[in-house]
Amino acid sequence: MQELERKPKGSRREQERARRRRNRRIRRIVICVVEVLMLVIVLGCCYVISKWDKIQHDEIDQDDIKVNSSMDASQVEVMQTGYRTIALLGTDSRSGKLERGVNNDVIIICTINNATGEVKLASVYRDTWMHMPDLGYYSKANDAMCQVGTSLASVNMLNENLDLTIDEYVTVNWAAVATAINLMGGLEDVTVPEEIIEGLRGYITSVVEETGIPSIQLEPGDGSPRHLDGVQAVALCRYRYQGLNDTGRTANQRMIIGKMLEKAKTLSLGQLISIADQVFPMVATTYSLNEVLDMAKLISKLYIGETVGFPMNAKGYTVPDQYKAYPSQGTDCLMPVDLAGDVKTLHGFLYNQTDYQPSPTVQRLSEAIKADVGFNQ
């Protein structure tokens, strides 16, 4: 039989050409995938940028920020290099705009440990008697924003009375908080004491009327943790009766913030963008767009650590009429018995500065309060 002739294998040159063709195809596929990913990223960034103009972005002059110049430089360095400090401010403004007469219901100092991501929250009770650097007189802590009509007035008050160097803040109204929680799908496992359920009904009704956001009343239960919608959560943050007073109310505010952070970690990027789209118009902040994007990248790293209320040592007090700066000034306040001592404790809590020494400014304010109300007698 005639043998079939075998086809000779391709030359080495032909094999090399085939290999190069395969490599080119692979490179084209990889480049195509990268281009698609980049397009998605660019479109995402463009979307966020397009929504940025909804935020009330407050440009503040650094010269307008009041900080105690008498603070020890080494102690200031610890605060500014190891931590990020933000003022979280909540108002009862319906429009989201700040103006005179808007009540500052929430005043929270938030520190973020740059190394660990731990978030600590310290609520300043709104009735705390403090010096108002932008007004030149003493009043309740929430009077700074109410009388001046700016978030910066509250920041300057915190900086002067508590030896802080805050230059960042986020201000929201109650509608923003309720909307954000609803868009998250509500909050799970929230403990609501059974004895306040009936009292919360009026607050839930009030929040619905003020914000226009629908809700339902809470019904009595067996004390088990509950699922709360946005209005119900806001009502809990505002309720201060049946023994809760401002101490219990601010504790609930910090608890709700913690629940919101944990819920946010479970959401997709698309869900977070959708929430931001609807909440942005009700937010005022000093953050730039790049800073907001940087903070968003950190959300998975952040966790709520300990929380506390300030002042730690206080006494209910009715300020005599002769100390009123204006006729309608509220004078049933919470008087810091030892402002300087509480500031030392606060710095130990927020910045782990166990050896912190209050500045001469804080010591002067502390002694003035004691002398005026007779606590040193």
C-alpha positions in Angstrom: 0.0 0.0 0.0 1.1 3.5 -0.7 2.0 5.3 2.5 0.1 8.5 3.3 2.4 11.4 3.4 2.5 13.2 6.8 2.0 17.0 6.7 5.1 18.6 8.1 4.6 20.6 11.2 4.6 24.4 10.9 8.0 26.1 11.1 9.1 27.7 14.3 8.5 31.0 12.7 4.8 30.2 12.1 4.4 28.9 15.6 5.8 32.2 16.9 3.4 34.2 14.8 0.5 32.1 16.1 1.6 32.7 19.7 1.8 36.5 19.1 -1.7 36.5 17.6 -3.0 34.8 20.7 -1.2 37.2 22.9 -2.6 40.2 21.0 -6.2 38.8 21.4 -5.7 38.3 25.1 -4.3 41.9 25.5 -7.3 43.3 23.6 -9.7 41.4 25.9 -7.9 42.6 29.0 -7.8 46.2 27.7 -11.5 46.0 26.9 -12.3 44.8 30.4 -10.2 47.5 32.0 -11.8 50.1 29.8 -15.3 48.9 30.8 -14.3 49.0 34.5 -12.8 52.5 34.1 -16.0 53.7 32.4 -18.1 52.3 35.3 -15.9 54.2 37.8 -16.0 57.4 35.8 -19.7 57.3 35.4 -20.1 56.6 39.1 -17.9 59.6 40.0 -19.8 61.7 37.5 -23.1 60.7 39.1 -21.9 61.6 42.6 -20.5 64.9 41.3 -23.8 65.7 39.6 -25.5 65.3 42.9 -23.0 67.3 44.9 -24.6 70.6 44.2 -27.6 69.4 46.3 -25.5 69.6 49.5 -25.2 72.9 51.3 -21.4 73.0 51.2 -20.3 75.5 53.7 -17.1 77.3 52.8 -15.7 78.7 56.1 -12.7 81.0 56.5 -10.1 79.5 58.9 -9.8 82.9 60.5 -13.4 82.6 61.6 -12.8 79.4 63.6 -12.1 80.1 67.2 -9.6 77.9 69.0 -8.0 78.5 72.3 -4.4 79.7 71.6 -3.4 78.8 75.2 -3.6 75.1 74.6 -0.4 73.1 74.9 1.1 72.5 71.4 2.0 68.8 72.1 -1.5 68.0 73.3 -3.0 69.7 70.2 -0.7 67.6 68.0 -2.1 64.4 69.4 -5.7 65.5 68.6 -4.9 66.6 65.1 -2.6 63.8 63.9 -4.0 60.7 65.5 -7.6 61.5 65.2 -10.3 63.2 63.1 -12.8 65.3 65.0 -16.2 66.2 63.6 -19.1 68.0 65.1 -22.4 66.3 64.4 -25.3 68.8 64.7 -29.0 68.1 64.4 -31.6 70.8 64.0 -35.4 71.1 63.9 -35.3 73.1 60.7 -38.0 71.8 58.3 -36.4 73.3 55.2 -32.9 72.1 56.0 -31.7 75.7 55.9 -30.0 77.3 58.9 -31.2 80.6 60.2 -31.7 82.4 63.5 -34.4 80.7 65.6 -33.5 77.2 64.5 -33.1 74.9 67.5 -29.9 72.8 67.8 -31.4 69.6 69.3 -28.3 67.4 68.8 -24.7 68.4 69.6 -22.3 65.4 69.3 -18.5 65.4 69.2 -17.3 62.5 67.0 -13.7 61.4 67.0 -12.3 58.8 64.5 -9.1 57.0 65.5 -7.0 57.1 62.3 -5.1 53.9 63.2 -8.0 51.7 64.3 -11.2 53.1 62.8 -12.8 53.3 66.3 -15.5 56.0 66.5 -16.2 57.6 69.8 -19.2 59.9 70.4 -19.7 62.5 73.2 -23.1 64.2 73.4 -23.1 67.7 74.8 -26.4 68.2 76.6 -28.2 71.1 74.8 -29.1 72.8 78.1 -25.4 73.0 79.3 -24.5 76.5 80.4 -21.5 77.6 78.3 -19.8 80.7 77.1 -20.8 81.8 73.6 -17.6 83.2 71.9 -19.6 84.6 68.9 -22.1 86.3 71.2 -20.0 87.4 74.1 -22.2 86.0 76.9 -23.1 82.7 78.6 -26.2 80.7 77.6 -27.4 77.2 76.9 -25.3 75.2 74.4 -28.1 75.1 71.8 -28.4 78.9 71.9 -25.2 79.4 69.8 -26.9 78.2 66.6 -30.3 79.5 67.5 -29.1 83.1 68.1 -26.4 83.3 65.4 -28.0 81.0 62.8 -24.8 79.1 61.7 -23.2 75.8 62.5 -19.9 77.5 63.0 -21.2 79.3 66.1 -21.8 75.9 67.7 -18.3 74.7 66.6 -16.7 77.8 68.1 -18.6 77.2 71.3 -17.3 73.6 71.5 -13.7 74.7 70.7 -13.6 77.4 73.4 -15.3 75.6 76.3 -13.9 72.1 75.7 -10.3 72.8 74.4 -11.1 71.4 70.9 -9.8 72.2 67.4 -12.9 71.3 65.4 -13.1 72.7 61.8 -15.3 70.0 60.3 -19.1 69.5 60.8 -22.1 67.9 59.4 -25.5 69.4 60.1 -28.8 67.6 59.4 -32.5 68.1 60.2 -34.8 65.4 61.5 -36.3 64.8 58.1 -32.9 63.8 56.7 -32.4 61.2 59.5 -35.9 59.7 59.1 -35.5 59.6 55.3 -32.0 57.9 55.5 -33.3 55.3 57.9 -36.3 54.5 55.8 -34.2 54.1 52.7 -31.9 51.8 54.6 -35.0 49.6 55.3 -35.3 50.7 58.9 -33.2 49.6 61.9 -33.3 46.2 63.6 -32.9 45.1 67.2 -33.6 48.5 68.8 -34.5 48.3 72.4 -37.4 50.6 73.3 -38.4 50.6 77.0 -42.0 49.5 77.4 -42.8 52.3 79.8 -42.2 55.0 77.2 -44.2 53.4 74.4 -47.4 55.4 75.2 -45.4 58.7 75.5 -43.7 58.1 72.2 -47.0 58.3 70.4 -47.2 62.1 70.6 -43.6 62.4 69.3 -44.3 60.0 66.4 -47.4 62.1 65.4 -45.3 65.3 65.7 -42.5 64.0 63.5 -45.0 62.9 60.9 -46.6 66.3 60.9 -43.3 68.2 60.8 -41.6 66.1 58.1 -44.5 64.8 56.0 -43.0 61.3 56.3 -45.6 58.6 57.0 -45.3 56.1 59.8 -47.3 54.0 62.2 -47.7 54.0 66.0 -45.7 51.6 68.2 -47.8 49.1 70.0 -47.1 47.7 73.5 -45.0 44.5 73.4 -43.0 42.2 75.6 -39.9 44.3 75.8 -38.1 42.5 72.9 -36.0 44.5 70.5 -37.9 46.1 67.7 -37.6 47.1 64.1 -38.0 50.9 63.8 -38.8 53.0 60.7 -37.3 56.4 60.3 -40.0 58.4 62.1 -40.1 56.0 65.0 -36.3 56.2 65.4 -36.4 60.0 65.3 -39.2 60.1 67.9 -37.0 57.9 70.2 -34.1 60.4 69.6 -36.3 63.3 70.6 -38.1 61.8 73.6 -36.9 63.0 77.0 -39.7 62.3 79.5 -40.5 59.6 82.1 -37.0 59.8 83.7 -35.0 59.9 80.5 -34.3 63.7 80.4 -31.5 64.9 78.2 -29.1 62.2 79.5 -31.4 59.4 78.3 -32.3 61.2 75.1 -28.7 61.7 74.0 -27.9 58.1 74.9 -30.7 57.1 72.5 -29.3 59.4 69.8 -25.8 57.9 70.0 -27.4 54.4 69.9 -29.3 55.2 66.8 -26.2 56.6 65.1 -24.4 53.3 65.9 -27.3 51.3 64.4 -27.3 53.4 61.3 -23.5 52.9 60.8 -23.9 49.1 61.2 -26.8 49.0 58.7 -24.9 51.1 56.2 -22.1 48.5 56.2 -24.6 45.9 54.8 -25.7 48.0 51.9 -24.4 48.1 48.3 -22.7 51.1 46.7 -25.8 51.6 44.6 -28.0 51.7 47.6 -25.8 54.2 49.4 -25.7 56.4 46.3 -29.5 56.3 46.2 -29.8 57.2 49.8 -27.3 60.1 49.4 -29.3 61.4 46.4 -32.4 61.9 48.5 -30.7 63.0 51.8 -28.1 65.5 50.3 -30.5 68.4 50.1 -31.1 68.2 53.8 -27.4 68.2 54.7 -24.9 71.1 55.4 -21.2 70.3 55.7 -17.7 71.7 55.5 -16.6 68.6 53.6 -15.4 68.8 50.0 -16.5 66.2 47.4 -13.1 64.5 47.6 -13.3 64.3 51.4 -16.8 62.7 51.2 -15.6 60.1 48.7 -12.6 59.4 51.0 -14.9 58.9 54.0 -17.1 56.6 52.0 -14.2 54.3 51.4 -13.6 54.0 55.1 -17.1 53.0 56.1 -16.3 49.3 56.3 -13.4 50.0 58.7 -15.3 52.2 61.1 -17.0 50.9 64.2 -18.7 52.6 67.2 -16.7 52.3 70.4 -17.7 53.9 73.7 -20.1 56.8 74.0 -20.6 59.4 76.7 -22.6 62.5 77.7 -21.1 65.9 78.7 -20.8 67.4 81.3 -20.1 64.4 83.5 -20.7 66.5 86.7 -23.7 68.8 86.4 -26.5 70.3 88.4 -29.8 71.7 87.4 -29.9 75.4 87.9 -32.2 78.4 87.2 -30.1 81.4 86.3 -31.3 84.6 87.9 -32.9 87.3 85.7 -29.9 89.6 86.1 -27.7 87.2 84.2 -30.1 87.1 81.2 -28.5 88.5 78.0 -31.9 89.1 76.4 -35.5 88.9 77.9 -36.6 85.6 76.4 -33.4 83.8 77.2 -34.1 80.4 78.7 -32.3 80.0 82.0 -33.4 76.6 83.3 -30.1 75.0 82.5 -27.6 72.2 83.3 -24.7 73.9 85.1 -21.3 72.2 84.8 -20.1 71.9 88.4 -16.5 71.5 87.4 -16.0 72.4 83.7 -12.2 72.1 83.8 -12.3 68.7 85.5 -14.9 67.4 82.9 -12.8 68.7 80.0 -9.8 66.7 81.4 -12.0 63.6 81.5 -13.4 64.3 78.1 -9.9 64.4 76.5 -9.0 61.2 78.2 -12.1 59.6 76.6 -11.9 61.1 73.1 -8.1 61.1 72.6 -6.7 58.8 75.3 -5.0 61.9 76.8 -5.1 60.7 80.4 -2.6 63.4 81.5 -4.5 66.3 79.7 -4.2 69.6 81.4 -7.1 72.1 80.5 -5.9 75.3 79.0 -5.9 78.6 81.0 -9.0 79.7 79.0 -11.0 76.6 80.1 -9.8 77.1 83.7 -10.9 80.7 83.6 -14.3 79.8 82.3 -14.7 77.1 84.9 -13.8 79.4 87.8 -16.2 82.1 86.4 -19.1 79.6 86.4 -18.3 78.5 89.9 -18.1 82.1 91.2 -21.3 83.2 89.4 -23.5 80.4 90.7 -21.9 79.9 94.1 -20.6 76.3 93.5 -17.3 77.3 95.1 -18.8 78.5 98.4 
